[in-house]
Amino acid sequence: MTTLLASKSDIAMLRQDLDGARVATKSDIAMLRQDLETTRTLFSKDLELLRSSMAIRLGSMLIVGLGILFTALKLT
């Protein structure tokens, strides 16, 4: 029966272990938040680059398509 009961010192040691684990967990969460913010910033920059590239490509295709259309109209 005595192996199943916790003494005050057992509870104090458990409390210290839990406090240490809580501090470590908070530190890990802070690092994850920082990594997430860095990843979000990089993703945002990549997305903006893709957006501008897509606009240039679509504009180029529009100009080429209109050039072909007007050329075809002149030939007929």
N, CA and C of each residue as an Amber inpcrd file, in Angstrom:
protein
   228
   0.8140000  -1.1920000   0.0000000   0.0000000   0.0000000   0.0000000
   0.8620000   1.2620000   0.0000000   1.9940000   1.2410000   0.6700000
   2.8290000   2.4350000   0.7480000   3.4790000   2.7820000  -0.5870000
   3.5960000   1.8310000  -1.4870000   4.1870000   2.1360000  -2.7990000
   3.2110000   2.8970000  -3.6760000   1.9320000   2.8620000  -3.3580000
   0.9200000   3.5590000  -4.1480000   0.6480000   4.9650000  -3.6390000
   1.0610000   5.2860000  -2.4300000   0.8270000   6.6010000  -1.8440000
   1.9870000   7.5300000  -2.1640000   1.6630000   8.8050000  -2.3600000
   2.6970000   9.7980000  -2.6330000   2.9190000  10.6370000  -1.3980000
   4.1560000  10.8750000  -1.0840000   4.4800000  11.7280000   0.0520000
   4.5440000  13.1820000  -0.4130000   4.6760000  14.1020000   0.5230000
   4.7700000  15.5170000   0.1700000   6.0080000  15.7850000  -0.6730000
   7.0810000  15.1000000  -0.3860000   8.3040000  15.3030000  -1.1800000
   8.1230000  14.7500000  -2.5990000   7.3680000  13.6490000  -2.7430000
   7.0850000  13.1150000  -4.0910000   6.2810000  14.1150000  -4.9050000
   5.2860000  14.7060000  -4.2430000   4.4480000  15.6900000  -4.9370000
   5.2540000  16.9330000  -5.2770000   6.1430000  17.3550000  -4.3910000
   6.9990000  18.5200000  -4.6560000   7.9250000  18.2440000  -5.8390000
   8.5060000  17.0550000  -5.8830000   9.3760000  16.6970000  -7.0210000
   8.5820000  16.6670000  -8.3230000   7.3700000  16.1250000  -8.2690000
   6.5220000  16.0890000  -9.4580000   6.1710000  17.4970000  -9.9190000
   5.8870000  18.3650000  -8.9560000   5.5650000  19.7580000  -9.2900000
   6.7630000  20.4340000  -9.9650000   7.9670000  20.2020000  -9.4610000
   9.1670000  20.7810000 -10.0690000   9.3690000  20.2470000 -11.4870000
   9.1610000  18.9620000 -11.6650000   9.3040000  18.3730000 -13.0000000
   8.2830000  18.9570000 -13.9730000   7.0650000  19.1350000 -13.5070000
   6.0240000  19.7030000 -14.3620000   6.3020000  21.1630000 -14.7000000
   6.8190000  21.9120000 -13.7220000   7.1870000  23.3040000 -13.9930000
   8.3020000  23.3840000 -15.0310000   9.2800000  22.4990000 -14.9230000
  10.3660000  22.4640000 -15.9080000   9.8520000  22.0930000 -17.2890000
   8.9230000  21.1490000 -17.3300000   8.3570000  20.7430000 -18.6130000
   7.5220000  21.8740000 -19.2170000   6.8340000  22.6260000 -18.3530000
   6.0090000  23.7370000 -18.8370000   6.8850000  24.8370000 -19.4320000
   7.9900000  25.1310000 -18.7790000   8.9200000  26.1430000 -19.2910000
   9.5000000  25.6940000 -20.6310000   9.8760000  24.4320000 -20.7250000
  10.4280000  23.9060000 -21.9770000   9.3810000  23.9420000 -23.0830000
   8.1400000  23.6360000 -22.7330000   7.0660000  23.6550000 -23.7270000
   6.8080000  25.0740000 -24.2220000   6.8130000  26.0360000 -23.3050000
   6.6300000  27.4380000 -23.7100000   7.7460000  27.8800000 -24.6460000
   8.9570000  27.4660000 -24.3430000  10.0920000  27.8030000 -25.1970000
   9.9340000  27.1840000 -26.5930000   9.5040000  25.9300000 -26.6310000
   9.2870000  25.2570000 -27.9150000   8.1900000  25.9410000 -28.7180000
   7.1270000  26.3450000 -28.0500000   6.0240000  27.0270000 -28.7340000
   6.4950000  28.3670000 -29.2980000   7.3070000  29.0930000 -28.5330000
   7.8420000  30.3720000 -29.0100000   8.7180000  30.1680000 -30.2380000
   9.5340000  29.1260000 -30.2330000  10.3770000  28.8390000 -31.3980000
   9.5240000  28.4620000 -32.6040000   8.4710000  27.6850000 -32.3850000
   7.5820000  27.3120000 -33.4840000   6.8760000  28.5280000 -34.0630000
   6.4580000  29.4490000 -33.1960000   5.8180000  30.6770000 -33.6880000
   6.7780000  31.4820000 -34.5530000   8.0260000  31.5700000 -34.1200000
   9.0210000  32.3150000 -34.8890000   9.2640000  31.6410000 -36.2410000
   9.3830000  30.3240000 -36.2460000   9.5690000  29.5910000 -37.5010000
   8.3710000  29.7620000 -38.4250000   7.1820000  29.7400000 -37.8560000
   5.9670000  29.9140000 -38.6500000   5.9100000  31.3010000 -39.2640000
   6.2950000  32.3080000 -38.5010000   6.2940000  33.6770000 -39.0230000
   7.3200000  33.8260000 -40.1530000   8.4860000  33.2180000 -39.9780000
   9.5060000  33.2650000 -41.0350000   9.0120000  32.5660000 -42.2890000
   8.4020000  31.4120000 -42.1190000   7.8710000  30.6660000 -43.2620000
   6.7690000  31.4510000 -43.9530000   5.8960000  32.0990000 -43.1750000
   4.8100000  32.8820000 -43.7540000   5.3580000  34.0530000 -44.5600000
   6.3990000  34.6990000 -44.0520000   7.0070000  35.8220000 -44.7630000
   7.6220000  35.3530000 -46.0800000   8.3480000  34.2450000 -46.0410000
   8.9580000  33.7200000 -47.2650000   7.8940000  33.2970000 -48.2670000
   6.8290000  32.6650000 -47.7850000   5.7450000  32.2400000 -48.6590000
   5.0670000  33.4400000 -49.3000000   4.8890000  34.5070000 -48.5370000
   4.2710000  35.7160000 -49.0600000   5.1280000  36.3380000 -50.1710000
   6.4380000  36.3430000 -49.9700000   7.3380000  36.8850000 -50.9960000
   7.2920000  36.0340000 -52.2610000   7.2960000  34.7120000 -52.1020000
   7.2230000  33.8160000 -53.2540000   5.9070000  33.9950000 -53.9990000
   4.8270000  34.1560000 -53.2630000   3.5160000  34.3450000 -53.8790000
   3.4630000  35.6480000 -54.6660000   4.0450000  36.7080000 -54.1310000
   4.0780000  37.9850000 -54.8340000   4.9110000  37.8770000 -56.1120000
   6.0110000  37.1600000 -56.0620000   6.8330000  36.9540000 -57.2460000
   6.0690000  36.1800000 -58.3160000   5.3580000  35.1400000 -57.9000000
   4.5500000  34.3730000 -58.8510000   3.4280000  35.2140000 -59.4470000
   2.8380000  36.0780000 -58.6300000   1.7560000  36.9400000 -59.1090000
   2.2540000  37.8870000 -60.1930000   3.3930000  38.5150000 -59.9770000
   3.9180000  39.4420000 -60.9690000   4.3550000  38.6980000 -62.2260000
   4.9350000  37.5220000 -62.0670000   5.3380000  36.7220000 -63.2210000
   4.1290000  36.3180000 -64.0490000   3.0420000  35.9500000 -63.3700000
   1.8260000  35.5530000 -64.0710000   1.2280000  36.7380000 -64.8360000
   1.2580000  37.9200000 -64.2450000   0.7310000  39.1040000 -64.9220000
   1.5360000  39.4080000 -66.1800000   2.8410000  39.2870000 -66.0940000
   3.6930000  39.5400000 -67.2640000   3.4030000  38.5200000 -68.3590000
   3.2770000  37.2480000 -67.9940000   3.0000000  36.2040000 -68.9890000
   1.6480000  36.4160000 -69.6580000   0.6270000  36.7100000 -68.8620000
  -0.7050000  36.9080000 -69.4400000  -0.7320000  38.1380000 -70.3370000
  -0.0480000  39.2120000 -69.9260000   0.0220000  40.4080000 -70.7620000
   0.7430000  40.1320000 -72.0710000   1.8040000  39.3620000 -71.9930000
   2.5480000  39.0150000 -73.2130000   1.6900000  38.1790000 -74.1600000
   0.9690000  37.2180000 -73.6110000   0.1050000  36.3880000 -74.4580000
  -1.0010000  37.2190000 -75.0910000  -1.5240000  38.1920000 -74.3540000
  -2.5660000  39.0550000 -74.8920000  -2.0310000  39.8880000 -76.0490000
  -0.8510000  40.4430000 -75.8910000  -0.2510000  41.2520000 -76.9550000
   0.0420000  40.4000000 -78.1840000   0.6130000  39.2290000 -77.9950000
   0.9120000  38.3430000 -79.1240000  -0.3920000  37.9130000 -79.8150000
  -1.3990000  37.5750000 -79.0200000  -2.6870000  37.1660000 -79.6040000
  -3.3240000  38.2810000 -80.4060000  -3.2950000  39.4910000 -79.8980000
  -3.8540000  40.6220000 -80.6480000  -3.0360000  40.9020000 -81.8980000
  -1.7110000  40.7550000 -81.7970000  -0.8730000  40.9400000 -82.9890000
  -1.2140000  39.9330000 -84.0660000  -1.4110000  38.6860000 -83.7000000
  -1.7910000  37.6520000 -84.6670000  -3.1640000  37.9490000 -85.2450000
  -4.0950000  38.3920000 -84.4150000  -5.4540000  38.7280000 -84.8970000
  -5.4200000  39.8590000 -85.8980000  -4.7170000  40.9360000 -85.5800000
  -4.6580000  42.0690000 -86.5130000  -3.9110000  41.7140000 -87.7950000
  -2.8910000  40.8730000 -87.6890000  -2.1800000  40.4190000 -88.8760000
  -3.0940000  39.5920000 -89.7570000  -3.8710000  38.7230000 -89.1410000
  -4.8080000  37.9000000 -89.9060000  -5.8940000  38.7590000 -90.5540000
  -6.3400000  39.8040000 -89.8860000  -7.3480000  40.6980000 -90.4480000
  -6.7930000  41.4940000 -91.6300000  -5.5110000  41.8830000 -91.5550000
  -4.8900000  42.6140000 -92.6530000  -4.7350000  41.7240000 -93.8850000
  -4.4750000  40.4450000 -93.6920000  -4.2470000  39.5330000 -94.8040000
  -5.5500000  39.1500000 -95.5090000  -6.6560000  39.3350000 -94.8320000
  -7.9370000  38.9470000 -95.4730000  -8.6120000  40.0790000 -96.1460000
